[in-house]
Amino acid sequence: MVDLHEVCNELGLKLDIYQYGNFPWYRKFNDIDVYSLGHESLDIKVFSYECLNKFNRRFLHAVEETSILNFYSAFFQAYPNVAHPSIGISHGVAWDNPSSEFTEGNQFWNYNERFITSAKQVQRMVSVDTNTANWFQTVSHDLGQKMLTIPNYVDPEEFFPVSKNDDGKIKIVYPRRLYEARGLYITLAIVDNILEKYPDAEFHFVGKGFDDDIKEIEKVQSRWPDRVFCYYRNMEDMHLVYKNADIVLIPTLYSEGTSLSCLEACATGNTIISTRIGGLTDIIIDHFNGILISPDSKSLEKAIIECLENPQLRKRLGENAIEVSKAFNKKIWKEHWKEVIKDLLSEEVQKKLSSESQLSDQTIEIRLGANAEKHEWMPIVVGYLNRGGKVFIRGDRETWPESSFARIQWISEKAELYFQPDIIKRFD
């Protein structure tokens, strides 16, 4: 979403993000406006169809007659209704989970209706991998034919191979969300065998996870305190993880698109072991630029052993991985997305964008002390709202967040905004 925002900026468009939330807050991430579609009547603890439908309606109300283009990311948020012009994005077949067990056609349709209908309703359907397009073609030939494929990408200016210090260690890195779908448990199942047999090997689990999953890693760490590591790195620091790795594991079990982790590992010249799930087969050619395996611990252990015992194989796979990554250059991705966006926007809108510059909305933070008088600060708030500005009112009143909506946000004294407002005014 951050990089798509960059694409839109280069086209003269301002991209806002609408997302789920437990009340109607507004924040900024870097220079992106982020709005919550939450409401006190919406319970997002359980994503029921009723809840999803309510959010769908709130988005329609929020963008009606105000947006010139609507991205649905993921595409199945365009159900039951869609705001046009519209582009749906599939980040991979996320519905190929353990619940996918069907005994008859009605059961299949009831489970998948939301995905199929959403894909048909959006004006453009963009998939990050060919696996999604192929799945839809088995359900609707016409939809499969018109689906666009724009694979994910890697920035070669950030991810590139470097000379590594030879410390005698072989670092096996799992750079993923720490949970079952990404293959955490088939990896943990083989750690003991690998470390017992290969004294130079280490395992690095790099990512975030829920407490129960972290505890399972900690159990393994307790047996191998100097050879199993678990930590998190910010997105902007992940290139350092790959540049310090030797073997990278992408052992996905389900719900996978064109993995950014896999592409980043390719661009940094690592030896990659990947399952044949989702869009991973768009990236890895078995024994050419990585090893492609079945999604089970036995196959994973066999592939790791093959790589550990064959340094020349690791070298060849890493060199080929770099070459393959060049086909997924971020610049190519940006140009493809620009073509899709410009194709969908009307000629009138494009003319308007070329002749008028978009004005950036100002943000103001009002800081209220204990003795602040309403008649002093309220006119300033109203004035900024009338001019299209965004207002944050900071003070020590716990009930204020319930009054937040869209461009007026009541925040606590300790709340973090993650950006610097254009103007700050204090009333004591």
N, C-alpha and C positions, 0 to 999 in steps of 0.2 A: 504493500500500500504506500509506503514511503517513496519507493522508486516510481510508482505509477503517478504519485503526486508530482514528482520531478518531471515526468513526461508531460503531464497536463500543463505545468508551468511553462514549459518550452513551447507549448502550443498557444499560450495566452489564456489558459483556463485556470480557474481556481477550484481546487478539489477539496471538498469538505467530507468528513467521515461521520456517518451515523452508525451507532452501535447499540447493543443491549445495555441496560443499566437499571439500577433499582430506584432511581429518581431522575428527574429531567435535568441532569447537570450539563455544563458546557466547560470544556477545557481546551488547551492547545498542546499539541505534541510537536516540538520544534516550531515550525510556522504553519502547521496544519490545524484547522479548526475541527474539533471533535465534539459531537453532540450525542448525548444519551437519549434514547427513545423511551426511557423508563417512565413509569407512572406509579403512583401509590397503589393502584389496583392491579398491577402486574407483578406476579410472583415468578421471579426468574430462577428460583432454586430448583424448580423442576421444569424442563423445557417440554411442556405438553403442546399438542397441536393448537389448543385454544390460546395458549401464551404466544406461540409463534404467529398465529393469525392476528392477534392484537398488535404485535410489533409491526407486522406487515402493513396494517391499516395506519398506524401512527407514522410510518415512513411516508406513505402516500400523502397523508395530510401535511407532513413537514415540507415536502418538495413540490407540491402541486403548484404549477405556474411560476415556480422560482428556479428550477434547475433546467439546464439545456441538455444534460446528459446524465444518465443514472447507471452506475456500475453496481451490479449485484455480485458481491464477493463474500460468500459463495453464491453461485447462481440459484440454488434452491431456496434462497430468501425471496425470490420472485414468485411466491406462492402464498395465497391463492390469486393475488392480484399483482400487477406490475405497472410501474411508472415508465412511460416512454419519453424520449428515446432511451433505449436500454441495451446494455451489454452484460451478459452473464459470464462469470468466470468459474471454471472448474479447476480446482487445485489438485485434482486426482479423484479417483473413485473412493470417496470417503465412506460409502455405504457397503463396502465389501467386508463387513465385520463378522464376528461369530454369530450374529443374529441371522445371517443370510442362509437360512435353511428352509426351503419351500417344498411342500408336498403337492401343491396344485396351483393352477393359474391365478385364481382370485387372491390367494394369499400373496403371491408374487406382486400382483398389481397393487394391492392395498399398501404393501410395504414401499413400493417404488413409485407410486403415483406422483408424489410431490416432486421427485427428481425429473421424471419424464415431462410432466406438465410445465414445470418451470423452464426447462430447456426449450420447449416449444414456444413459450410465451415471450421470451426475450427476443429482441430483434437480431442480435448477434450473439453467438455462443462461442466462447473462446476457451479452449482447453490447454493446460500446460503439458499434456502428454497425449500420445496416440492411444493409450489404453482406454481413456474415457471415450474418445471418438469411436473406437471399435465397439465398446459396450453399447453405446447408443445406436449404432448401426444394426445391432442384432434386435433392437426393439423397434426402431423407426428408421428405415433405410434412408428416407429423405433427410431426416435430421442428422444422421451420421454423415451424409454427403456434404451438407452445408456447414458443418462444424469446422471452425478455424482452429488450427493448432499453433500456439506460440509457446514454445518450451521455456522453462525457467532459464536462468542465466548465471554467469559468474563474471566478476569484474577483474580482468587480468592485471590491472594496475594495483589491485589490493592482494589478490591471490596469485602467487607465482612461486616457483621452486627456489630454494636457497641452499647453500652449502651447510650441511649439518655437522655439528661437533660429534666426533666419534667417541662416545663415552662408554662403548661396549654394551649399551642397552638397546633393545628393540622395543619401541613403544607402540603398543596396540591401542588405538584410540576409538572409543565409541562416542561420537560427537552429536548426540541426539537427545530428544526428550527422554527422560528416564522413566519409561513405562512400557507395559506389555506390547502395545501395538508396534513400537519401534524396535522390538526384538531384545529388550532388556533381559528377559528371563532365559531365553535360549543362549544368551551370552554368558550370564552368570553361571549357567549349568556346566560350562566347559572351562571356566577359569582355573579351577584346581588342577585339572588334568594337564593343561598347558603349562602352568607355572611349575608343576612338579617335574615335568619332562624337560623344560627349557629354562635354565637358570638366568638367562640374559633377558627374558621377556618381562614386560610390565603391561598392566592394563590401566588405562585412563578413561574414566567415565566423566564426560564433560557435558553438563546440561542441568536442567531443572527437573524436579520430580516431586510427587506427593510423598508425604512422610512415610507411608507404608513401603513404598518402593525404595526410598533412601535407606530404610532400615535393612532391607534385604542386601543392599550393596555393603552396608556397614558390617553385616555378618561375615561377608567374604573378606572385607578389609581387616577384620579382627584376626583372621588366619594368615593374612599376607600384608602386614602393616607397612612394609617397605616396598611393596610391589603392586599394590592396587590403590589407585587414587581416585577420588571423586571431588569434583569442583565445578564451578560455574564461571563462564566468561561472558562479558558483554558482547553484543553483536559485532561492535567495531574492533574487538580484540580476537575474534575467532581465527583470523588469518594466522596469528602466532601459534595457535594450537596445531593447525595443519602443517605449518612449516617445521614444527618440532616432532611430527609424527613419522612413523615408518609404515605401519599398516593401519588402514582405516576401515572400520566395520560399519556397514549400512544394512543391518539384518532385519529389515522391516517384515512384519507379519501381515499387515493389512493397512488400508487407508494411506496410500502413498501416491504422490504425483511424480513430477520431475524433481527429485530431491536436490535442494540447494546444497545440503551437506555433501552429497555425492559429487556434485559439480565442483565445489570448492576443493574437495580432496583431489579430484582429477587435476585441477589447475595448478596445484602445489606439488604434483608429481608423486603422490603417494601410491602405495599398493592398496587396491580397493577390493574388499570382499563384500558382495552385495547379493541380496536375495532377488528372485525374479518377479518381484511384486510390483504392481502398478506401472509407473513410468520409468522405473529403474532399468527396464530392458531397452529404453530409448537411449540410455547413456552407456551402459556396460555391454561390451561384446566379450563373451566368455573366453578367457585366456588370451585376449588381445590387449585390452586396457584395464582388465580386472578379472576377478573370478566371480561367476554367477552361480548361485547355489539355490537349492530348495530351502524353504523357510523352516529349518529344524536344526537342533543343536548338533546332531551327528554330522550333517553336511558342513556346518560352520566350523566345527573342530577339525575336520579333514582338510578344509581349505586353509585354515591358519597353519596347520602343520606343514602343508605343501609349501606355503610361502616362507615359513621359518627355516625350512631345510633347503631352500633353493634361492640364494641371494641373487643369482643371475635372472631368475624369473621375476623377482621383485623389481629389479632394475628395468627390465624390458616392459613390464606392465606399467610402471610409473612413467616411463618415457612416452609410451603410447597414450597414456591418460592425459598428458599435457596436450598432445596433438588433438585429441578428441574434444577437449575443453574449448578449443578455439572456435568450434562450431556453435558454441553456446555463449559467445561474447555478449556482454551486456549491451553494447552498442547496437548489435543486430536486434536484440529484444526490443529496445526502445524504438527503432525505426519501424518494426512490424506493428507495434502498438499505435504509433502515430498514424500509420496508414489506416488502421481499423477505425480509429476515432474520427479522423477527417472524412472518411468515407461515409460515416453515419450522420455526422452533423450536416444540417441543411446548408445550402449555399448562402442563404440569408444570414445565418449565424456566423459563418466563416467570414463574410464580408464585414459584419459588425465587429468581429474580433480584430480584424486587420486594421480597422479605422479608429477604434476606440481602445484606449488603455484601461485596464481594470484597476479600480482603486482598492487599495488594501484597507480593511476596516481597522480602526484604532481600538486598542484595549486600554481600559483604565481600571485601576485598583483603588477603591475607597477604603481607607483604614479608619475604623471608628473606635475612638477611645470610650472610656466609661461615661464621660460627660457630653458626648456628641449630641447635638440637637438636630432633630429630623429636618427642621426647616432650613438648616444650613446645607446639608448634603443631598437631600432628595431632589431639589431642582437640577443639580448637576447630573445626577443619575438619569433623570427623565430626558434631559437635553442630549446626553450621549446616546441613549436608546433611540430617540427620535431621529438622530443623524446616522443610525445604522451601526453604532459602536457596540462593543461588548463590555459589560460592566461586572466587575467582581467586588463584592462588598465583604470586607473581612472584619470580623469581630468575635466576641466571646459569647455567642448565643447558640446553644445546641439545636434549637428548633429551626433555625434558618434554612438548612439544606432542603427542607420540605417545601419551601417557597421558591426554590430555584426553578427557572424555566428558560431554556434557549439562551438568549443573549444577556440575561441577568442571572448572576450566580452569587449565592450567599455562602461564604466559606468560613471555616473556623480559623482561629488565630494561628493554629499550627499547620493548617492545610498547605500542601506544596503544590505550586502551579506548574512547575517544570518549564517555565518560560518567563521572560522579563516583560511586564506590561509596558505599553508606550508611556503611560502617565500614572503616577502614584500621588494621591492626595490624602492627607491625614486630617481628621477632625477629632480633636480631643474633648 
